[in-house]
Amino acid sequence: MKIRKRVTAALASVVLTGTLLAGCSTETTGTSAAASVSASSAVAGVNGAQDAAAVLAANQADHAADGDATWEESKVVDIKLAGGTATATGDGVTIDGSTVTITAGGTYRLTGTLTDGQVVVNAPDATVRLILAGADISSSSSAAIAATEADKVIVILADGSQNTLTDAGSYADDADVNAALYSAGDLTITGDGALTVHGRGNDAIAGQDGLVIASGTVTVDAADDGIRGKNYLVVEGGTVTVTQAGGDGLKADNTEEADAGYISITDGTVAVTAKGDGLDAATDLLVTGGKLTVSSGGGSGVAPADETSAKGLKSAVITVLEGGTIAVDSSDDAVHSDAAVHLNGASTTVASGDDGVHAEGALVIDDGTLKITSSVEGLEGAAIAVNGGQVSIVSSDDGVNAAGGTTDGAAAGRGGGEEVGDYSAVVTGGTLVINADGDGFDSNGTAAISGGTVVVNGPTQNGNGALDVNGDFTISGGVLVAAGSAGMAVAPGTDSAQGWLSATFDSAVAEGTTLHVVDSDGKVLGTFVTSKSIQSLVFSSAGIKSGTEYKIYAGGTSSGTSTGGLAASGDLGSAALTATVTAGEAPAGGFGGGPGRR
């Protein structure tokens, strides 16, 4: 199992930003998982069972309003851009060479090309609408559009229009205006046209308050961050594409206010390619609809760089994936939070060069689908709770790892170097299928299964096991199949309310073998087809009674739907007897869960 060294830094961050944790995500309401998502660190204050509505309710409301994209045609001031100069049809505009300055609230329509110029909005406390209707603005010295003074700036992309903004190749380190499209006030982008933004010197689009993308086709590339809103970044619709960001793709970076610094995607199509993090929220990250595709750090085939964060989806407080379709290919963790992650209905597919989903505190899965197609560790968190949904994991190390931090090097339990403490892995419902080269289902604290279906296709090497629990491990419901090597075989505790059996085979059972668990009446209680060579098997279901003898046969057939190799039904046919076991007895040389195990 992998030794972790990230908690110390994370906890230091939590101490520094304790008001953020308290202000954004300490609701006590939520699903039934709330009782099982405690963690023994400062991040335990973040309730991982919160839904998106509860998280948003604790944050600033976004500024978008009905009527943002409407105007009176008779009051529109037309600004015609003409190379190195421009003309305007009404008041509220001053023109000085290639610099166009808007000085009053109102609606302004920009057409034409401004070469090496700039549009400045200097209208304190006003609402300014900028209709881009075939505008191409470039600057060699600063932003293409710089709204330095305004309460609200609404950029409207005229129907069918193509618009382009290009900024300077560099900015001074202390420059306030540092993006091709910059607003010091709230910024909204809407309309049914298209906008392409080239952020050559720093960010492509930046809002120093809130930033809302309501509609339109927005395509950006940036030397640093693609699209950044300080207080929040909200995508409500449209098509948003970050073709390449040298830093983060989408970002909200207010770390000083408890109700700010969040990212919310409610609809639309969002595609991000970034060298840094795909989405980076200083507090909360919420996806409740739309289609989101993220590639970060070069993708899962690239080893994470020590000096660069290249996570797919990252939050400092809580990440909630509640709706829509999400695909992440990341060098570092695909989904990450310094505190909590809640998967609650989204259809999520990830490939990661590190963890598939990582939470320093609670990691709660209540609904939706999660497919981790490649990872080092699949799910990692201090308190992991699977209460529903469908989860499948492929990992080169642990499939599920309830852990956090490291010891000072002294071996701790069988974890050998990882802390043993207040960690938990709990399954109450849903489907969890694991294909792991390291430990399959691993907790450096306790584990409990009370419902759902857990299938572990564990390691072939004896240094790891399909199950690995350092503390109490009980099963009181559901179905468990765990197959793997025999050197570190683990079974649930003998005080479990539901019966279980554990078999260690005299020789390896080949990949593709059909195994049947059969009671004394010849009834097949479970049929499992191995996906790799195994030498141990743990099986539990409602039909298993402690102290009763069962037989395991190899051969015959399986039929019906397969869940990670666990078949809906099976037939012995000419299957051969492979092992006879008594339910509730740990394998010879192996370890049972609970007190007293090594």
Residue, then its C-alpha position, 0 to 999 in steps of 0.5 A: m500500500k502507498i505511504r501518504k504524506r499529504v495530510t500534514a500540509a492539508l491540515a496546516s491549510v485547514v488551520l489557516t482557513g478554518t473560517l472557510l471550512a466552518g462557513c461553507s460546509t458544516e451543515t449537519t443535514g444530509t443523507s443517512a451517511a452522515a453518521s458514518v463520515s467522521a474523520s480524526s482531523a480538523v477536516a472532520g468538521v466538513n460534513g461530506a453528506q451535504d447535497a449541492a443545494a445545502v452547500l450553495a445555500a451557505n455561499q454567496a448567491d451569484h449575481a445573474a438575473d433575468g433580463d441581463a441579456t435584454w435591452e432597448e434597441s433605441k438606447v443602444v450606442d453603436i461603437k464601430l471599430a476601425g483599425g487604429t480608431a473608432t467612432a460612436t453614435g451616442d454619449g457615454v463614450t470617449i475615443d483617444g486613438s485606439t483606446v475606447t473608454i465607456t464612462a456611463g452605464g448603458t448598452y454599447r454594441l461593438t463591431g469591427t476590428l480594433t488593432d492594437g487598441q483597448v476597450v476600457v469600462n470606467a463607469p463606477d457603480a453602473t451596469v454596462r452591457l457590451i454587445l459583441a457583434g462581430a468584434d475583433i479587439s487586440s492589444s499589445s500592451s494590456a487587456a483587450i477589454a478592461a472593465t476597471e470600474a463598474d458594478k456589473v458588466i454583461v457581455i452579450l454575444a450577438d446571435g451568430s456573431q464571431n468575436t475575438l479578444t487578444d491581449a498583451g504577451s506579458y504583464a507586470d507582476d503587480a498589474d491589476v488588469n491581467a487578462a484579455l477580458y478583465s472585469a473588476g466588478d461582476l461579469t456575465i457572459t451570455g447570448d448565442g454568439a461565439l467568443t474566442v479569447h487568447g490570453r497571451g500574457n496571463d489569464a484569458i478571462a478574469g473577474q475580480d468579483g463573480l463570473v457567470i457564463a450563462s450561454g454562448t460559445v466561449t473558447v479560450d487559451a491562456a498562458d496561465d488560468g483559462i477562466r477565473g472568477k474570484n468570488y465564484l465561477v458559475v457555468e449555467g449553459g452554453t459551450v465553454t472550452v479551454t483549449q489550453a491553459g498553462g495554469d488552471g483551467l477554471k478557477a475561483d480563488n477567494t480564500e479570504e471569505a467563507d462564502a466565496g471561492y466556489i465553482s458551480i456548473t449547472d448546465g452546458t458543455v464544458a471541456v478543459t485542457a490544463k497543465g495545472d488543475g482542471l477545475d480549482a475551487a478555493t472552497d467548494l466545487l459543485v457539478t449538478g448538470g451538463k457535460l464536463t470533460v477535463s484533461s489535466g497535467g497531460g493525462s493519466g499517462v504522465a507522472p504527477a510533477d512534485e512542483t505542480s498541482a495537476k488534479g482534475l477537479k479540486s476543492a479546498v472544502i467540499t466537492v459535490l458531483e450531483g448531476g450531469t456527465i463527467a469525464v476526467d483524465s488527470s496526471d494527479d488525483a482525478v477528483h480531490s478535496d482537502a476536506a470532503v467529497h460527495l458523489n450524489g448522482a453524477s455519471t463520472t468516469v475518471a483515469s488518474g496517474d494518482d488517486g481516482v477520488h481523494a478526500e482528506g476527510a469524508l468521501v461519501i458515495d450516495d448515488g450515481t455511477l463512478k468508473i475509475t478506469s485507471s489509478v494508483e489508488g481508487l478511493e482514498g479518504a479518512a472516512i469512506a462511505v458507500n451508501g448507493g450508486q454503482v462504483s467500479i475501480v481499477s487500481s495499480d495499488d489499493g482499490v479502496n484505502a481508508a487512511g490519512g498521513t504517515t507515521d514516523g516510520a515505525a510499523a503500525g499494524r499490518g499497514g507497515g508505515e501508515e497511520v492506524g487511527d480513526y479511519s473507516a470504510v463503510v458500505t451500506g448499499g450500492t455496488l462496489v466492484i474493485n480490480a486491484d493490484g494492491d490491497g483491494f478493500d483496505s482500512n487503516g482503522t475499521a470497516a463495516i458492510s451492512g448492505g449492497t454488493v462488494v466484489v473484490n478482484g484482488p492482488t495476485q502477489n502475497g504482499n497484499g490482500a483482497l481485504d486488509v483491515n487493521g481494526d474491527f471488520t464486521i459484516s451484517g448484510g449485503v453480499l461480499v466476494a473477495a478473491g486474491s492472493a493467500g499470503m495476507a488473507v483477511a476475513p470479517g470478525t467472528d462477531s459479525a451478524q452475518g455469516w461468512l466463509s473464507a477459503t485458502f486453496d492448496s494451489a492457485v485457481a486459474e483466471g476464468t475459473t467458475l467457482h460455486v459456493v454450495d450448501s449441504d443441500g446442494k444449493v448454489l448460494g453464489t457463483f463467481v468467475t475469477s478474472k485473475s489467478i487467485q488462491s483465497l476466497v471470502f464470501s458472505s451473503a444472507g444464506i451463510k450461517s456461522g458454524t455451518e459447513y460449505k463446499i466450493y466447486a470449480g467448473g460448471t457454468s454461470s448465467g445472468t448478469s455479472t457484477g465484477g465476476l459475481a454471476a446472477s446464477g450458476d449451475l454445477g454441472s460436472a464441477a469438481l470439489t475444490a474446498t470444504v470450509t466452515a463459516g466463521e473460521a478464518p483461513a489457516g495462517g490468515f487474519g480475521g477482522g477485529p481485536g486480536r488480529r495481528 
